[in-house]
């Protein structure tokens, strides 16, 4: 089902983007 795939991709993308936003920029600069 294409709709289900789109739903999954959107969920994963949103989760990863929010996770990146939650990480402090100092930590990203340190790495």
N, CA and C atoms as an extended XYZ file, in Angstrom:
93
Properties=species:S:1:pos:R:3:atomname:S:1:resname:S:1:resid:I:1 pbc="F F F"
N         0.851       -1.207        0.000 N   UNK     1
C         0.000        0.000        0.000 CA  UNK     1
C         0.881        1.249        0.000 C   UNK     1
N         0.737        2.069       -1.011 N   UNK     2
C         1.580        3.269       -1.129 CA  UNK     2
C         1.289        4.266       -0.013 C   UNK     2
N         0.017        4.418        0.351 N   UNK     3
C        -0.325        5.372        1.411 CA  UNK     3
C         0.355        4.991        2.717 C   UNK     3
N         0.385        3.705        3.020 N   UNK     4
C         1.019        3.245        4.260 CA  UNK     4
C         2.511        3.532        4.222 C   UNK     4
N         3.124        3.345        3.044 N   UNK     5
C         4.556        3.612        2.912 CA  UNK     5
C         4.828        5.094        3.124 C   UNK     5
N         3.987        5.929        2.504 N   UNK     6
C         4.148        7.388        2.677 CA  UNK     6
C         3.993        7.753        4.141 C   UNK     6
N         3.039        7.138        4.813 N   UNK     7
C         2.802        7.413        6.236 CA  UNK     7
C         4.028        7.028        7.059 C   UNK     7
N         4.597        5.863        6.757 N   UNK     8
C         5.777        5.409        7.500 CA  UNK     8
C         6.951        6.346        7.265 C   UNK     8
N         7.182        6.696        6.009 N   UNK     9
C         8.315        7.576        5.673 CA  UNK     9
C         8.143        8.930        6.364 C   UNK     9
N         6.936        9.463        6.343 N   UNK    10
C         6.682       10.748        6.994 CA  UNK    10
C         6.925       10.656        8.487 C   UNK    10
N         6.492        9.561        9.104 N   UNK    11
C         6.684        9.391       10.542 CA  UNK    11
C         8.176        9.336       10.878 C   UNK    11
N         8.921        8.550       10.119 N   UNK    12
C        10.354        8.411       10.379 CA  UNK    12
C        11.068        9.740       10.157 C   UNK    12
N        10.688       10.436        9.084 N   UNK    13
C        11.334       11.716        8.776 CA  UNK    13
C        11.059       12.727        9.884 C   UNK    13
N         9.804       12.790       10.338 N   UNK    14
C         9.462       13.725       11.411 CA  UNK    14
C        10.220       13.384       12.691 C   UNK    14
N        10.301       12.098       12.992 N   UNK    15
C        10.990       11.680       14.221 CA  UNK    15
C        12.469       12.056       14.151 C   UNK    15
N        13.104       11.800       13.004 N   UNK    16
C        14.539       12.083       12.888 CA  UNK    16
C        14.781       13.586       12.939 C   UNK    16
N        13.916       14.385       12.293 N   UNK    17
C        14.129       15.832       12.290 CA  UNK    17
C        13.938       16.406       13.686 C   UNK    17
N        12.925       15.927       14.408 N   UNK    18
C        12.700       16.431       15.773 CA  UNK    18
C        13.834       15.987       16.682 C   UNK    18
N        14.376       14.771       16.437 N   UNK    19
C        15.483       14.274       17.243 CA  UNK    19
C        16.717       15.148       17.020 C   UNK    19
N        16.965       15.503       15.754 N   UNK    20
C        18.113       16.369       15.455 CA  UNK    20
C        17.945       17.718       16.122 C   UNK    20
N        16.696       18.217       16.130 N   UNK    21
C        16.444       19.527       16.726 CA  UNK    21
C        16.671       19.481       18.239 C   UNK    21
N        16.440       18.321       18.847 N   UNK    22
C        16.562       18.222       20.306 CA  UNK    22
C        18.025       18.159       20.721 C   UNK    22
N        18.910       17.775       19.794 N   UNK    23
C        20.338       17.693       20.130 CA  UNK    23
C        20.934       19.104       20.174 C   UNK    23
N        21.661       19.448       21.226 N   UNK    24
C        22.274       20.773       21.318 CA  UNK    24
C        23.302       20.972       20.212 C   UNK    24
N        23.407       22.198       19.707 N   UNK    25
C        24.353       22.479       18.636 CA  UNK    25
C        25.788       22.315       19.129 C   UNK    25
N        26.029       22.508       20.422 N   UNK    26
C        27.395       22.343       20.949 CA  UNK    26
C        27.845       20.897       20.764 C   UNK    26
N        26.929       19.958       20.979 N   UNK    27
C        27.267       18.543       20.808 CA  UNK    27
C        27.606       18.255       19.342 C   UNK    27
N        26.816       18.847       18.434 N   UNK    28
C        27.074       18.624       17.011 CA  UNK    28
C        28.420       19.229       16.619 C   UNK    28
N        28.749       20.395       17.163 N   UNK    29
C        30.025       21.031       16.845 CA  UNK    29
C        31.187       20.234       17.428 C   UNK    29
N        30.958       19.597       18.582 N   UNK    30
C        32.003       18.812       19.223 CA  UNK    30
C        32.374       17.609       18.353 C   UNK    30
N        31.355       16.995       17.720 N   UNK    31
C        31.595       15.848       16.837 CA  UNK    31
C        32.092       16.327       15.495 C   UNK    31
